[in-house]
């Protein structure tokens, strides 16, 4: 999967403080709300938390892909985050998470949402890709590592 279509350097955040799942999702919702005037950070946060209540988006191996559909979202939006230290995320393997890809999609793009999630899950299942992301030291380096990865 090529990330260039859904990820920009402005939406990559390297080594941020997470503290907890709720605080992390609050922070990412605010960051995305600041970048997109049509996205309400409270709607983004509430939608992500509603999805988390259905079941954790923590995939295991330190990875989570929180995702949701949001009103007024016009295109698929991705945001890549590494944490300064792992947090409890209720992941399926009970291990803490330090690598997060947030996916926000328009309400009407159901098929595209599923395809994008499947592609992300496959990409993040690659240990070399995850290792490359974890070794970055700033947001621009994180962005370039993500978009330039080749299996």
C-alpha positions in Angstrom: 0.0 0.0 0.0 1.2 3.5 -0.9 0.6 6.0 1.9 1.1 9.2 -0.2 -2.6 9.4 -1.0 -3.8 9.6 2.6 -0.7 10.9 4.5 1.1 14.2 4.5 4.2 15.3 6.4 2.0 17.7 8.5 0.0 14.7 9.8 3.1 12.8 11.0 3.9 13.2 14.7 7.1 11.7 16.0 7.8 10.8 19.7 4.8 12.5 21.2 3.6 11.9 24.8 0.7 9.5 24.9 0.0 8.8 28.6 -3.2 6.8 27.9 -5.4 5.8 25.0 -7.9 8.5 25.8 -5.4 11.3 26.2 -3.6 10.2 23.0 -6.8 10.2 21.0 -7.8 13.5 22.4 -4.4 15.0 21.4 -4.6 13.5 17.8 -8.2 14.7 17.4 -7.1 18.3 18.4 -4.1 18.2 16.0 -6.3 17.0 13.1 -9.0 19.5 14.0 -6.3 22.3 13.8 -5.3 21.1 10.3 -8.8 20.8 8.9 -11.3 23.5 9.4 -14.2 21.2 8.4 -13.3 18.6 11.1 -14.5 19.2 14.6 -12.0 17.8 17.1 -14.8 16.7 19.5 -16.6 14.8 16.7 -13.4 13.1 15.7 -12.6 12.2 19.3 -16.1 10.9 20.0 -16.2 8.9 16.8 -12.8 7.3 17.6 -13.9 6.5 21.1 -17.2 5.0 19.9 -15.2 2.7 17.6 -12.9 1.8 20.5 -15.9 0.8 22.6 -16.8 -1.8 19.9 -13.4 -3.3 20.3 -9.8 -2.1 20.6 -8.1 -1.1 17.4 -4.8 -2.2 19.0 -3.6 -4.9 16.6 -0.7 -6.2 18.7 3.1 -5.9 18.4 2.9 -2.3 19.6 0.6 -1.2 16.8 -2.9 0.5 16.8 -5.0 1.7 13.9 -7.8 3.8 15.4 -10.3 4.6 12.7 -13.7 6.1 12.3 -16.2 7.8 9.9 -16.7 11.5 10.6 -19.3 14.0 9.3 -18.0 16.8 7.2 -14.9 14.8 6.3 -14.3 15.2 2.6 -11.5 12.8 1.9 -9.6 9.9 3.6 -7.2 11.3 6.1 -4.3 9.4 7.7 -2.1 10.5 10.5 1.0 8.6 11.7 2.2 8.8 15.3 5.1 7.4 17.2 5.1 7.7 21.0 8.0 8.6 23.2 7.1 5.6 25.4 4.5 2.9 24.9 1.0 3.1 26.4 -1.6 0.6 27.5 -4.1 0.4 24.6 -6.1 -2.8 25.3 -4.4 -4.4 22.4 -5.3 -8.0 21.5 -1.9 -9.2 22.7 -2.1 -7.1 25.9 1.2 -5.4 25.0 1.6 -1.6 25.1 1.4 0.5 21.9 3.9 2.9 20.5 3.0 3.1 16.8 -0.3 4.5 15.7 -1.9 5.2 12.4 -5.2 7.2 12.7 -7.6 6.8 9.8 -10.6 9.1 9.3 -12.9 8.6 6.4 -16.0 10.3 5.0 -19.3 8.7 6.2 -20.2 7.6 2.6 -16.9 5.9 1.7 -17.6 2.5 3.3 -15.9 0.3 0.7 -12.9 2.5 0.4 -12.7 2.5 4.2 -12.5 -1.3 4.4 -9.9 -1.5 1.6 -7.7 1.2 3.2 -7.9 -0.5 6.6 -6.9 -3.9 5.0 -4.0 -2.3 3.3 -2.8 -0.6 6.5 -3.1 -3.8 8.5 -1.0 -5.6 5.9 1.6 -2.8 5.8 1.9 -2.7 9.6 2.1 -6.5 9.8 5.6 -6.1 8.2 8.2 -5.9 11.1 10.8 -4.2 8.9 8.3 -1.3 8.1 7.5 -0.9 11.8 11.1 -1.0 12.8 11.9 1.7 10.3 9.2 3.9 11.7 10.3 3.4 15.2 13.9 4.4 14.4 12.9 7.9 13.3 13.7 10.9 15.4 11.5 13.7 13.9 8.2 14.0 12.1 9.7 14.7 8.6 11.9 11.6 8.9 8.9 9.6 10.0 6.9 10.8 6.9 9.7 9.9 4.5 10.2 6.5 6.2 6.5 5.8 5.8 6.1 6.8 2.2 9.4 5.4 0.9 9.1 1.9 2.3 9.4 -0.9 -0.2 8.9 -4.5 0.8 
